[in-house]
């Protein structure tokens, strides 16, 4: 890690005895209050209570090189030139200091290729793209927010996108499905976001979950399936928001990984809490289209209805009118009387409420002439009068 020059100057003054230990402690306190992130050596010095112990601590570390290391919180891989399986990968590392590094092929003998400071400490990474063309890293930080880091205008630079998504809870897992991002949180939600952080859809689970992964099926009508591992040991496979298959394991699953295992292209590896591994291979003859769905529309909706031809319907309707002509006529007369009664009641209510103009101006447009009430001239108002 890079150490701030102000802190280096203070320790150099302590080593040369040009600054007293109490004055050095005061300056370190002021530097920390201004937002400067101090090294572990300075923090340990400030944690001591007496000046004598601080002098002993400074004397012990006087000849020790001033180096500061940090902890790795998460890692990922970034393709360098192409998306091929056997292409060169670059290591992407998130640290406890709130920094994100892109390391070269040989990180031992060379420095990092790219570095960026994050607003918080990263916990989960999802990397996509290629370093030489265009790449994007979705970072879930400890503050419960989703940030996006992408390549800058020139090679070896990175910028922090302005799109920040508040997840509402701490994230458990994050996976990418093409241009969408699935994020699982501790409040039992699995939410789908776009690259710009817009929420599209989500799942509400009945129990806590431990990990997610995306199954990519080649040579199939369904390209993506979402696999969710629950703390109870159940593993559910979702197609969009519908469960298409599920199975139960002997012990809870803590991690999932999907990909090629040996000669099998579609393999699912489950890591259990007891330290065991379970490897499940997709049958080459399996068809996701014929999975038994546990929810969703019934299969009867795909059965076509036996609708007769138009000529047959016309003949049946004509025969019905001939056989039931009196009933049809009585039903028509009953509905006509109801319409006249409703119109008369509306007319009386209009005269009572004083809203005559509105009703009278609209009634003739949709009623026959014999249903339109005749309004005396003494009750008529100009049509320009507002209601």
Secondary structure, DSSP 8 states (H G I E B T S, - for coil): ----HHHHHHHHHHHTTSS-HHHHHHHHHHHHHTT----HHHHHHHH--SHHHHHHHHHHTSSS-------EEEEEEEESS---TTS-EEEEEEETTSEEEE--SSTTTS--SEEEE-SS-EEEEEEEEETTTEEEEEEEETTSEEEEEEE-SSTT-EEE-S--EE-SS-EEEEEEETTEEEEEETTTEEEEE-TT--EEEEEE-SS-EEEEEEEE-TTSS--EEEEEEETTSEEEEEETTEEEEEEE-SS-EEEEEEEEETTEEEEEEEEETTS-EEEEE--TT--GGG---SSSS-GGGGS------HHHHHHHHHHHHHHTHHHHHHHHHHHHHHHHHHHHHHHHHHHHHT-HHHHHHHHHHHS-TTTS----TTT---TTS--
